[in-house]
Amino acid sequence: MWRRPWWSPGRWCRRRDGAGSRVPGGRANRMHRGTAAAVAVLTAAATGQGIGAMEDDSDEALMAAVVAGRQPAFRVLMTRHMPRAIRVAQRIVRNAAEADDIGQEAFLRVWTKAASFDPQVARFTTWLYRIVLNLSFDRSRRPAHAPIEEAAEIASGEPAAVERLITDQQRRALDAAMARLSDRQRGAIALFHMEGLSGDEAARAMGLSPKAFESLLARARLALKKEVEIIEQTRRLP
């Protein structure tokens, strides 16, 4: 199935005039200088140019370079982590186009708020997950435009613990059940079971204490199990 690329520069460089037509450059001309610079970096990052020398650097070392305004470091981070940002976002909002937008907005914030990242407090991926989750939770409060069935098309990585408990024939039931959980429950399952974060890392990404995250995850597992059972029972009815 065709999917648009995760970076579309034009999306950040257009606005509508009073008559509703597209006006090239309108939004970019009104952007804060730092945000406009981030858009330029995102555009350059899509080409993957100038990143070879930094490809083996750690995320934290790359962030130190980003704070110093080094665009190649940002490009490496974006190439390395944009797919997972989109994947987690799609688990929450259940819409591929919305997830793409969230991934782009998340990396705009990585660039503009790089100085706020503290490697002594959290790893880069934990910090990024928190940005993505907050954006996803905000976006999911808007009216939904995608049917639940679209959740089955979410691309996943290696099979994780929860998904291994359910056969391939039940995958659609799992996706439909995930769609019926609360945003935070989906976030907890996505981070811990599907992205492989530890309990402490997932808790920090969600802004919770380890104990609070453990409680949330337990409720999410129970709710997911019940929803899968309900869906399976409904499908067995004549």
C-alpha positions in Angstrom: 0.0 0.0 0.0 1.3 3.5 -0.9 2.2 5.8 1.9 3.3 9.3 1.6 7.0 10.0 2.7 7.4 10.9 6.3 8.8 14.3 5.4 6.8 16.7 3.1 8.4 20.2 3.2 5.4 21.8 1.6 3.3 21.0 4.5 5.2 23.5 6.6 5.4 26.2 3.9 1.7 26.9 3.0 -1.3 28.6 4.4 -4.8 29.5 3.1 -5.7 33.0 2.2 -9.1 34.5 3.0 -10.7 32.8 -0.1 -9.3 29.4 1.0 -6.6 29.0 -1.7 -3.1 27.9 -0.9 -0.5 30.7 -0.6 3.1 29.5 -1.0 5.4 30.4 1.9 2.7 32.1 4.0 3.2 30.1 7.1 7.0 30.0 6.9 7.0 33.8 6.6 5.1 34.0 9.9 7.2 31.5 11.8 9.5 32.2 14.7 13.1 32.3 13.4 14.0 29.2 15.4 11.1 27.2 14.0 11.8 28.3 10.5 15.4 27.2 10.9 14.1 23.8 12.1 12.0 23.4 9.0 15.0 24.1 6.9 17.0 21.4 8.8 14.1 19.0 8.4 14.1 19.6 4.7 17.8 19.0 4.5 17.6 15.9 6.7 15.3 14.3 4.2 18.2 14.2 1.7 20.5 12.4 4.2 23.4 14.6 3.1 26.5 15.2 5.3 25.8 12.6 8.0 28.4 9.9 7.3 31.0 11.1 9.8 28.5 11.0 12.7 26.6 7.9 12.0 28.3 5.9 14.8 28.0 8.7 17.5 25.7 8.1 20.4 22.3 9.8 20.6 23.6 11.9 23.5 26.7 13.0 21.7 24.6 13.9 18.7 22.3 16.0 20.9 25.3 17.9 22.3 26.1 18.7 18.6 22.5 19.7 17.9 22.6 22.2 20.9 25.7 23.7 19.1 23.6 24.1 16.0 25.2 21.3 14.0 22.7 20.3 11.4 24.4 17.0 10.3 23.9 15.7 13.9 20.3 16.5 13.7 20.0 14.6 10.4 21.5 11.5 11.9 19.1 11.6 14.8 16.2 12.1 12.5 17.2 9.3 10.2 17.8 7.0 13.2 14.6 7.7 15.1 11.9 9.1 12.9 10.5 5.7 12.1 10.0 4.8 15.7 8.5 8.2 16.5 5.9 7.7 13.7 5.3 4.1 14.8 4.5 5.0 18.4 2.4 8.0 17.3 0.3 5.7 15.1 -0.3 3.3 17.9 -1.9 6.2 19.8 -3.8 8.1 17.1 -4.5 5.2 14.8 -4.1 7.3 11.7 -1.0 7.1 9.4 -1.3 10.7 8.2 -1.7 12.1 11.7 1.3 10.0 12.9 3.5 11.4 10.1 2.6 14.9 11.2 3.3 14.1 14.8 6.7 12.7 13.9 7.6 15.9 12.1 6.4 18.1 14.9 8.3 16.0 17.4 11.6 16.6 15.6 10.8 20.3 15.2 10.7 20.3 19.0 13.9 18.3 19.2 15.7 21.0 17.2 14.1 24.1 18.9 14.2 22.7 22.4 17.5 20.8 22.2 19.0 22.8 25.0 16.4 21.5 27.4 17.6 17.9 27.0 19.6 16.6 29.9 21.4 13.3 29.4 21.8 13.0 33.2 18.1 12.8 33.6 17.0 10.6 30.6 18.3 8.9 27.5 17.5 10.7 24.2 15.0 8.0 23.2 13.1 8.4 26.5 13.0 12.2 26.0 11.8 11.8 22.4 9.1 9.3 23.4 7.7 11.8 25.9 7.5 14.4 23.2 5.8 12.0 20.8 3.4 10.8 23.5 2.4 14.3 24.6 1.8 15.3 20.9 -0.2 12.1 20.3 -2.4 12.5 23.4 -3.1 16.1 22.4 -3.9 15.0 18.8 -6.1 12.1 19.9 -8.4 14.5 21.7 -9.5 15.9 18.4 -12.4 14.3 16.5 -11.2 11.0 14.9 -11.3 10.7 11.1 -10.1 7.1 10.7 -12.0 3.9 11.3 -10.8 1.4 13.9 -10.0 -1.1 11.1 -7.1 1.1 9.9 -5.2 0.2 13.1 -4.5 -3.2 11.6 -2.2 -1.6 9.0 0.3 -0.2 11.6 3.8 -1.3 10.7 5.6 -3.0 13.6 9.1 -4.2 14.2 10.2 -7.4 15.9 7.3 -9.4 17.5 7.0 -8.3 21.1 5.8 -10.0 24.3 2.1 -9.2 24.1 1.8 -9.9 20.3 3.5 -13.3 20.7 0.6 -14.3 23.0 -1.8 -13.9 20.2 -1.7 -15.9 16.9 -1.5 -14.3 13.5 -5.2 -15.1 13.0 -6.0 -12.8 16.0 -3.8 -9.9 14.9 -6.7 -7.8 13.7 -8.5 -8.5 16.9 -5.5 -7.2 18.8 -5.4 -4.0 16.8 -9.1 -3.5 17.2 -8.8 -4.1 20.9 -5.9 -1.6 21.2 -8.1 1.0 19.5 -10.6 0.6 22.3 -8.2 1.3 25.1 -7.6 4.7 26.5 -4.8 6.8 25.0 -2.5 6.3 28.1 -3.2 2.5 28.1 -2.2 2.3 24.5 0.9 4.3 25.2 1.9 2.1 28.1 1.6 -1.1 26.0 3.2 0.4 23.0 6.3 1.5 24.9 6.8 -1.5 27.1 5.7 -4.4 25.0 6.1 -3.1 21.4 9.1 -0.8 21.7 10.9 -2.8 24.4 11.5 -0.1 26.9 12.1 -1.1 30.5 9.5 -0.2 33.1 11.6 2.7 34.4 12.2 4.1 30.9 8.6 3.9 29.9 7.6 5.5 33.2 9.9 8.5 32.6 8.7 8.8 29.0 5.1 9.0 30.3 6.0 11.3 33.2 4.9 8.7 35.8 6.6 7.1 38.8 7.6 3.5 38.2 4.8 2.3 40.6 2.2 4.4 38.8 3.4 3.1 35.4 3.3 -0.5 36.7 -0.3 0.0 37.8 -1.3 1.6 34.4 0.4 -1.2 32.5 -1.4 -3.8 34.6 -4.8 -2.2 33.9 -3.9 -1.9 30.2 -3.1 -5.6 29.9 -6.3 -6.6 31.6 -8.4 -4.2 29.5 -6.6 -5.5 26.3 -7.2 -9.1 27.2 -10.9 -8.4 27.9 -11.4 -6.5 24.6 -9.7 -9.3 22.6 -12.0 -11.9 24.2 -15.1 -9.8 23.5 -14.1 -9.3 19.8 -13.3 -13.0 19.4 -16.6 -14.1 21.0 -18.5 -11.7 18.8 -16.8 -13.1 15.7 -17.8 -16.6 16.6 -21.5 -15.7 16.8 -23.5 -17.0 13.8 
